[in-house]
Amino acid sequence: MDYPLRRSCKEVAHMVVAMQDRPLSLQQTAALRLHMAICKACPGFEKQFLTMNSAMKQWRNYAGDESEASSAK
């Protein structure tokens, strides 16, 4: 029997990554939240992924003062 809201950890990881680029459908969102409620590992993966994503955005947007870096030498 096929359960439309049942997802594996691998599928949930793909959804966590995909939702950074596009909104998930209502069914995908429900499946994601249901899985997160019963899985011990996936919420940790989501937290780590969002932390890394945030850090990479900050790094890409970093506009360090070049004069500070050169004067420190």
N, CA and C atoms as an extended XYZ file, in Angstrom:
219
Properties=species:S:1:pos:R:3:atomname:S:1:resname:S:1:resid:I:1 pbc="F F F"
N         0.840       -1.174        0.000 N   MET     1
C         0.000        0.000        0.000 CA  MET     1
C         0.889        1.242        0.000 C   MET     1
N         0.562        2.221       -0.823 N   ASP     2
C         1.345        3.450       -0.938 CA  ASP     2
C         0.746        4.529       -0.039 C   ASP     2
N         1.573        5.114        0.817 N   TYR     3
C         1.134        6.188        1.715 CA  TYR     3
C         1.712        7.502        1.200 C   TYR     3
N         0.853        8.415        0.713 N   PRO     4
C         1.360        9.644        0.103 CA  PRO     4
C         2.099       10.567        1.069 C   PRO     4
N         1.842       10.455        2.367 N   LEU     5
C         2.522       11.322        3.325 CA  LEU     5
C         3.745       10.673        3.956 C   LEU     5
N         3.984        9.401        3.650 N   ARG     6
C         5.124        8.685        4.215 CA  ARG     6
C         6.356        8.962        3.358 C   ARG     6
N         7.395        9.452        3.991 N   ARG     7
C         8.634        9.749        3.286 CA  ARG     7
C         9.809        9.142        4.033 C   ARG     7
N        10.832        8.770        3.274 N   SER     8
C        12.063        8.268        3.888 CA  SER     8
C        12.929        9.455        4.305 C   SER     8
N        13.923        9.185        5.114 N   CYS     9
C        14.842       10.247        5.536 CA  CYS     9
C        15.548       10.865        4.322 C   CYS     9
N        15.890       10.036        3.346 N   LYS    10
C        16.551       10.530        2.137 CA  LYS    10
C        15.638       11.497        1.381 C   LYS    10
N        14.361       11.156        1.258 N   GLU    11
C        13.407       12.035        0.573 CA  GLU    11
C        13.216       13.340        1.350 C   GLU    11
N        13.170       13.250        2.657 N   VAL    12
C        13.014       14.443        3.490 CA  VAL    12
C        14.239       15.346        3.362 C   VAL    12
N        15.417       14.762        3.318 N   ALA    13
C        16.629       15.570        3.134 CA  ALA    13
C        16.568       16.325        1.807 C   ALA    13
N        16.102       15.669        0.766 N   HIS    14
C        15.954       16.337       -0.532 CA  HIS    14
C        14.949       17.483       -0.442 C   HIS    14
N        13.867       17.271        0.293 N   MET    15
C        12.855       18.324        0.438 CA  MET    15
C        13.404       19.514        1.222 C   MET    15
N        14.182       19.253        2.263 N   VAL    16
C        14.773       20.334        3.055 CA  VAL    16
C        15.673       21.192        2.166 C   VAL    16
N        16.462       20.560        1.335 N   VAL    17
C        17.346       21.297        0.424 CA  VAL    17
C        16.530       22.023       -0.639 C   VAL    17
N        15.525       21.358       -1.199 N   ALA    18
C        14.708       21.945       -2.274 CA  ALA    18
C        13.927       23.152       -1.805 C   ALA    18
N        13.496       23.169       -0.539 N   MET    19
C        12.674       24.289       -0.097 CA  MET    19
C        13.465       25.586        0.029 C   MET    19
N        14.773       25.512       -0.137 N   GLN    20
C        15.575       26.741       -0.188 CA  GLN    20
C        15.438       27.426       -1.550 C   GLN    20
N        15.088       26.651       -2.578 N   ASP    21
C        14.982       27.179       -3.937 CA  ASP    21
C        13.552       27.413       -4.395 C   ASP    21
N        12.628       26.667       -3.830 N   ARG    22
C        11.234       26.770       -4.279 CA  ARG    22
C        10.302       26.370       -3.149 C   ARG    22
N         9.077       26.893       -3.172 N   PRO    23
C         8.119       26.459       -2.146 CA  PRO    23
C         7.664       25.025       -2.389 C   PRO    23
N         7.441       24.303       -1.324 N   LEU    24
C         6.952       22.935       -1.433 CA  LEU    24
C         5.438       22.955       -1.594 C   LEU    24
N         4.920       21.908       -2.201 N   SER    25
C         3.468       21.776       -2.324 CA  SER    25
C         2.881       21.509       -0.939 C   SER    25
N         1.586       21.644       -0.828 N   LEU    26
C         0.911       21.391        0.445 CA  LEU    26
C         1.144       19.947        0.899 C   LEU    26
N         1.069       19.001       -0.021 N   GLN    27
C         1.293       17.594        0.321 CA  GLN    27
C         2.739       17.358        0.765 C   GLN    27
N         3.695       17.981        0.079 N   GLN    28
C         5.099       17.835        0.464 CA  GLN    28
C         5.354       18.435        1.850 C   GLN    28
N         4.769       19.602        2.097 N   THR    29
C         4.937       20.254        3.392 CA  THR    29
C         4.357       19.392        4.508 C   THR    29
N         3.177       18.834        4.286 N   ALA    30
C         2.550       17.961        5.285 CA  ALA    30
C         3.405       16.726        5.531 C   ALA    30
N         3.915       16.117        4.462 N   ALA    31
C         4.759       14.927        4.597 CA  ALA    31
C         6.047       15.265        5.345 C   ALA    31
N         6.623       16.406        5.040 N   LEU    32
C         7.854       16.843        5.699 CA  LEU    32
C         7.628       17.023        7.196 C   LEU    32
N         6.579       17.743        7.555 N   ARG    33
C         6.300       18.004        8.973 CA  ARG    33
C         5.927       16.727        9.726 C   ARG    33
N         5.184       15.851        9.089 N   LEU    34
C         4.830       14.572        9.716 CA  LEU    34
C         6.091       13.758        9.995 C   LEU    34
N         6.974       13.687        9.011 N   HIS    35
C         8.220       12.938        9.181 CA  HIS    35
C         9.068       13.565       10.288 C   HIS    35
N         9.158       14.892       10.305 N   MET    36
C         9.963       15.581       11.321 CA  MET    36
C         9.433       15.305       12.729 C   MET    36
N         8.124       15.116       12.837 N   ALA    37
C         7.521       14.865       14.150 CA  ALA    37
C         7.855       13.482       14.702 C   ALA    37
N         8.140       12.531       13.816 N   ILE    38
C         8.384       11.162       14.292 CA  ILE    38
C         9.836       10.710       14.155 C   ILE    38
N        10.651       11.455       13.431 N   CYS    39
C        12.048       11.061       13.203 CA  CYS    39
C        12.963       11.804       14.173 C   CYS    39
N        13.948       11.107       14.691 N   LYS    40
C        14.899       11.739       15.612 CA  LYS    40
C        16.054       12.419       14.881 C   LYS    40
N        16.420       11.927       13.712 N   ALA    41
C        17.608       12.424       13.015 CA  ALA    41
C        17.327       13.623       12.104 C   ALA    41
N        16.212       13.627       11.423 N   CYS    42
C        15.961       14.640       10.390 CA  CYS    42
C        15.845       16.072       10.908 C   CYS    42
N        15.244       16.312       12.074 N   PRO    43
C        15.244       17.692       12.573 CA  PRO    43
C        16.666       18.220       12.810 C   PRO    43
N        17.563       17.353       13.248 N   GLY    44
C        18.963       17.745       13.409 CA  GLY    44
C        19.605       18.081       12.081 C   GLY    44
N        19.318       17.279       11.055 N   PHE    45
C        19.838       17.562        9.721 CA  PHE    45
C        19.322       18.905        9.233 C   PHE    45
N        18.025       19.156        9.424 N   GLU    46
C        17.444       20.426        8.969 CA  GLU    46
C        18.109       21.604        9.681 C   GLU    46
N        18.310       21.488       10.978 N   LYS    47
C        18.948       22.567       11.742 CA  LYS    47
C        20.377       22.815       11.252 C   LYS    47
N        21.129       21.737       11.042 N   GLN    48
C        22.502       21.879       10.552 CA  GLN    48
C        22.521       22.490        9.154 C   GLN    48
N        21.608       22.037        8.287 N   PHE    49
C        21.557       22.558        6.927 CA  PHE    49
C        21.233       24.049        6.926 C   PHE    49
N        20.251       24.462        7.714 N   LEU    50
C        19.873       25.876        7.761 CA  LEU    50
C        20.993       26.729        8.342 C   LEU    50
N        21.716       26.195        9.325 N   THR    51
C        22.864       26.912        9.895 CA  THR    51
C        23.957       27.093        8.849 C   THR    51
N        24.277       26.020        8.118 N   MET    52
C        25.296       26.116        7.064 CA  MET    52
C        24.858       27.069        5.964 C   MET    52
N        23.592       27.001        5.579 N   ASN    53
C        23.073       27.868        4.526 CA  ASN    53
C        23.175       29.334        4.945 C   ASN    53
N        22.815       29.626        6.181 N   SER    54
C        22.902       30.989        6.700 CA  SER    54
C        24.354       31.476        6.733 C   SER    54
N        25.261       30.618        7.182 N   ALA    55
C        26.676       30.986        7.238 CA  ALA    55
C        27.231       31.255        5.842 C   ALA    55
N        26.830       30.451        4.871 N   MET    56
C        27.305       30.664        3.497 CA  MET    56
C        26.767       31.967        2.921 C   MET    56
N        25.521       32.308        3.222 N   LYS    57
C        24.958       33.585        2.762 CA  LYS    57
C        25.724       34.748        3.364 C   LYS    57
N        26.024       34.662        4.665 N   GLN    58
C        26.794       35.722        5.313 CA  GLN    58
C        28.188       35.832        4.716 C   GLN    58
N        28.808       34.706        4.444 N   TRP    59
C        30.146       34.706        3.867 CA  TRP    59
C        30.140       35.329        2.471 C   TRP    59
N        29.121       34.965        1.646 N   ARG    60
C        29.032       35.530        0.300 CA  ARG    60
C        28.799       37.031        0.329 C   ARG    60
N        28.080       37.519        1.325 N   ASN    61
C        27.756       38.938        1.416 CA  ASN    61
C        28.777       39.726        2.218 C   ASN    61
N        29.809       39.069        2.695 N   TYR    62
C        30.811       39.743        3.508 CA  TYR    62
C        31.603       40.715        2.649 C   TYR    62
N        31.651       41.940        3.092 N   ALA    63
C        32.424       42.974        2.390 CA  ALA    63
C        33.467       43.488        3.362 C   ALA    63
N        34.493       42.694        3.583 N   GLY    64
C        35.535       43.059        4.533 CA  GLY    64
C        36.317       44.266        4.054 C   GLY    64
N        36.772       45.045        4.989 N   ASP    65
C        37.548       46.241        4.674 CA  ASP    65
C        38.978       45.813        4.340 C   ASP    65
N        39.354       45.963        3.083 N   GLU    66
C        40.681       45.535        2.627 CA  GLU    66
C        41.797       46.296        3.321 C   GLU    66
N        41.562       47.575        3.657 N   SER    67
C        42.607       48.363        4.314 CA  SER    67
C        42.888       47.831        5.711 C   SER    67
N        41.882       47.337        6.410 N   GLU    68
C        42.075       46.737        7.732 CA  GLU    68
C        42.940       45.488        7.622 C   GLU    68
N        42.672       44.670        6.636 N   ALA    69
C        43.410       43.415        6.462 CA  ALA    69
C        44.863       43.683        6.117 C   ALA    69
N        45.117       44.676        5.270 N   SER    70
C        46.491       44.952        4.870 CA  SER    70
C        47.277       45.664        5.975 C   SER    70
N        46.608       46.475        6.813 N   SER    71
C        47.311       47.175        7.882 CA  SER    71
C        47.644       46.254        9.043 C   SER    71
N        46.963       45.134        9.146 N   ALA    72
C        47.219       44.193       10.237 CA  ALA    72
C        48.504       43.413       10.005 C   ALA    72
N        49.028       43.433        8.799 N   LYS    73
C        50.245       42.660        8.487 CA  LYS    73
C        51.490       43.325        8.992 C   LYS    73
